[in-house]
Amino acid sequence: MPGDCDDLLDAAERADIAALRRAVASGADLNACGRCGESFLGEAMARVMSGENRERRCEIVTALIDLGADPAALCDEGTSILIGPIFAQDADMLRLLLERGVDPNRGCGERWESVYDTADFDYWFEAWEQIPGPSLGDPTAEERADPNAYLRFLDREAVAKGRPRPVLLAILRQHGALTGAEIARRLGGSDAKPVEWCVDRWILHEQP
């Protein structure tokens, strides 16, 4: 990464929005920067979310988007920028990105996993596997078949058993996020037909 890109990332991490504005006014292209396949906004967001200015993270990311940083840019492997706040359990950042137009169904969590499915697994692991306490109950067949009904089941279980509620999953569904099975059906497949993110779109994965 050229030195000026390092300077831009450092400015974002310092919450020096004035310096970022001066750089863009002088011709800096925020979207030309990125390290190891990550988008500039994705890397800047990760730094801010874990740095000294974490409380200003939404302000900084909003400023970067307003200055031209593309929130829809995917990493080289097709991973969505939404995965960062999902793994960080950062509802405010997730909501901000979705409200700024990030499509939760463009890009993946893993190559064979939708963003929603990644968030669903991460929620189960963080809220039910990592924390000692009562285990998750068994949903009905109807709840298993309907992602919205299953989400309501998760929320009831969390409230009843003192677990973190599936807030990020609810935010994603409110903004149209789909499970891999739903994406497969839209592509003409079935729930049992896995999907795969391929360059810039979902395809039905051809199993041997």
C-alpha positions as CSV (number, residue, x, y, z in Angstrom):
1,M,0.0,0.0,0.0
2,P,1.4,3.4,-0.9
3,G,2.4,5.7,1.9
4,D,-0.5,8.1,1.2
5,C,-3.0,5.3,1.8
6,D,-1.3,4.5,5.1
7,D,-1.7,8.2,5.9
8,L,-5.4,8.1,5.1
9,L,-6.0,5.0,7.3
10,D,-4.0,6.7,10.1
11,A,-6.2,9.8,9.8
12,A,-9.3,7.7,10.0
13,E,-8.0,5.9,13.0
14,R,-7.2,9.2,14.7
15,A,-10.7,10.5,13.8
16,D,-9.0,13.4,11.9
17,I,-11.9,14.1,9.5
18,A,-10.5,17.4,8.5
19,A,-7.3,15.7,7.2
20,L,-9.4,13.2,5.3
21,R,-11.4,16.1,3.7
22,R,-8.2,17.9,2.7
23,A,-6.8,14.7,1.2
24,V,-9.9,14.0,-0.9
25,A,-10.0,17.7,-2.0
26,S,-6.4,17.3,-3.2
27,G,-7.4,14.3,-5.3
28,A,-7.0,11.3,-3.0
29,D,-9.1,8.3,-4.1
30,L,-10.3,6.5,-1.0
31,N,-11.4,3.5,-3.0
32,A,-7.9,3.0,-4.5
33,C,-6.6,2.1,-1.1
34,G,-6.8,-1.3,0.5
35,R,-4.6,-4.0,1.9
36,C,-4.6,-7.7,1.4
37,G,-7.8,-7.6,-0.6
38,E,-9.8,-5.5,1.9
39,S,-11.6,-2.4,0.8
40,F,-10.4,0.9,2.2
41,L,-13.6,1.5,4.1
42,G,-13.5,-2.0,5.5
43,E,-10.0,-1.6,6.8
44,A,-10.6,1.9,8.2
45,M,-13.8,0.7,9.9
46,A,-11.9,-2.2,11.5
47,R,-9.2,0.1,12.8
48,V,-11.7,2.6,14.2
49,M,-13.9,-0.1,15.8
50,S,-10.9,-1.5,17.8
51,G,-9.1,1.8,18.4
52,E,-9.1,4.7,20.8
53,N,-11.8,6.5,18.9
54,R,-14.3,3.6,19.0
55,E,-17.0,5.8,20.5
56,R,-16.8,7.9,17.3
57,R,-16.8,5.0,14.9
58,C,-20.2,5.7,13.3
59,E,-19.3,9.4,12.9
60,I,-16.0,8.5,11.2
61,V,-17.5,5.9,8.9
62,T,-20.3,8.2,7.9
63,A,-17.7,10.9,7.0
64,L,-15.7,8.4,4.9
65,I,-18.8,7.3,3.0
66,D,-19.8,11.0,2.5
67,L,-16.2,11.6,1.1
68,G,-16.6,8.8,-1.4
69,A,-15.6,5.6,0.3
70,D,-17.7,2.8,-1.2
71,P,-19.5,0.8,1.5
72,A,-20.6,-1.7,-1.2
73,A,-17.1,-2.7,-2.1
74,L,-16.3,-6.4,-1.4
75,C,-13.0,-7.9,-0.4
76,D,-11.2,-10.0,-3.0
77,E,-12.9,-13.2,-1.8
78,G,-16.4,-11.6,-2.0
79,T,-16.8,-11.0,1.7
80,S,-19.3,-8.3,2.6
81,I,-18.3,-5.3,4.7
82,L,-21.1,-6.3,7.0
83,I,-19.2,-9.2,8.4
84,G,-16.9,-6.9,10.4
85,P,-19.7,-5.5,12.6
86,I,-21.4,-8.8,12.8
87,F,-18.4,-10.5,14.3
88,A,-17.9,-7.5,16.5
89,Q,-21.6,-7.6,17.6
90,D,-21.8,-3.9,16.7
91,A,-25.5,-3.3,16.0
92,D,-25.0,0.5,15.5
93,M,-22.4,0.0,12.8
94,L,-24.4,-2.7,11.1
95,R,-27.5,-0.5,11.1
96,L,-25.5,2.4,9.7
97,L,-24.1,0.4,6.8
98,L,-27.4,-1.0,5.9
99,E,-29.1,2.4,6.1
100,R,-26.4,3.7,3.8
101,G,-27.4,1.2,1.1
102,V,-25.2,-1.9,1.7
103,D,-27.1,-4.9,0.2
104,P,-27.0,-7.7,2.8
105,N,-27.4,-10.2,-0.1
106,R,-24.5,-9.0,-2.2
107,G,-21.3,-10.7,-1.1
108,C,-20.9,-13.5,1.3
109,G,-19.9,-14.4,4.8
110,E,-18.1,-17.4,3.6
111,R,-18.0,-18.5,0.0
112,W,-20.9,-21.0,0.6
113,E,-22.6,-19.0,3.2
114,S,-24.9,-15.9,3.0
115,V,-24.2,-12.9,5.3
116,Y,-27.4,-13.8,7.2
117,D,-26.3,-17.4,7.7
118,T,-22.9,-16.3,9.0
119,A,-24.6,-13.9,11.4
120,D,-26.9,-16.7,12.5
121,F,-24.1,-19.1,13.3
122,D,-22.1,-16.4,15.0
123,Y,-25.1,-15.5,17.2
124,W,-25.6,-19.1,18.2
125,F,-21.9,-19.5,19.0
126,E,-21.6,-16.3,21.0
127,A,-24.9,-16.4,22.8
128,W,-25.5,-20.1,23.4
129,E,-22.2,-21.9,23.0
130,Q,-19.7,-19.6,24.7
131,I,-21.9,-18.6,27.7
132,P,-22.6,-21.2,30.4
133,G,-26.3,-21.7,31.1
134,P,-29.5,-23.3,29.8
135,S,-29.3,-24.7,26.3
136,L,-31.3,-23.6,23.3
137,G,-34.6,-25.5,23.0
138,D,-36.0,-27.3,20.0
139,P,-37.9,-25.2,17.5
140,T,-41.0,-26.7,15.8
141,A,-40.9,-27.9,12.2
142,E,-42.8,-24.8,11.2
143,E,-40.2,-22.6,13.0
144,R,-37.3,-24.4,11.3
145,A,-38.9,-23.9,7.9
146,D,-39.6,-20.1,8.3
147,P,-36.6,-17.9,9.0
148,N,-38.8,-15.2,10.5
149,A,-40.6,-17.7,12.8
150,Y,-37.2,-19.2,13.8
151,L,-35.9,-15.7,14.6
152,R,-39.0,-15.2,16.9
153,F,-38.2,-18.5,18.5
154,L,-34.6,-17.5,19.1
155,D,-35.7,-14.2,20.7
156,R,-38.2,-16.0,23.0
157,E,-35.6,-18.5,24.1
158,A,-33.1,-15.7,24.7
159,V,-35.5,-13.7,26.9
160,A,-36.7,-16.8,28.8
161,K,-33.2,-18.1,29.5
162,G,-31.3,-14.9,30.0
163,R,-29.2,-15.0,26.9
164,P,-28.3,-12.1,24.5
165,R,-31.2,-11.4,22.2
166,P,-30.6,-11.8,18.4
167,V,-30.6,-8.1,17.7
168,L,-28.2,-8.2,14.7
169,L,-30.3,-10.9,13.1
170,A,-33.4,-8.8,13.5
171,I,-31.7,-5.8,11.9
172,L,-30.5,-7.9,9.0
173,R,-34.0,-9.3,8.3
174,Q,-35.5,-5.8,8.6
175,H,-33.2,-4.8,5.7
176,G,-34.0,-7.8,3.5
177,A,-31.2,-10.2,4.4
178,L,-31.8,-13.8,3.1
179,T,-30.7,-17.2,4.2
180,G,-28.8,-19.3,1.8
181,A,-31.8,-21.5,1.4
182,E,-33.9,-18.5,0.4
183,I,-31.3,-17.4,-2.1
184,A,-31.2,-20.9,-3.5
185,R,-35.0,-20.9,-4.0
186,R,-34.8,-17.6,-5.8
187,L,-32.3,-19.1,-8.1
188,G,-34.7,-22.0,-8.9
189,G,-33.1,-24.5,-6.5
190,S,-34.3,-26.0,-3.3
191,D,-33.5,-25.6,0.4
192,A,-31.1,-28.5,0.1
193,K,-29.3,-27.0,-2.9
194,P,-26.3,-25.0,-1.5
195,V,-25.4,-21.6,-3.0
196,E,-21.9,-20.3,-3.8
197,W,-20.7,-16.7,-4.2
198,C,-18.9,-16.5,-7.5
199,V,-17.1,-13.2,-8.4
200,D,-20.2,-11.0,-8.3
201,R,-23.3,-13.1,-7.9
202,W,-24.8,-16.1,-6.2
203,I,-25.0,-19.4,-8.1
204,L,-26.3,-22.8,-7.2
205,H,-23.4,-24.9,-6.2
206,E,-23.0,-28.0,-8.2
207,Q,-22.2,-30.8,-5.9
208,P,-20.4,-33.9,-7.2
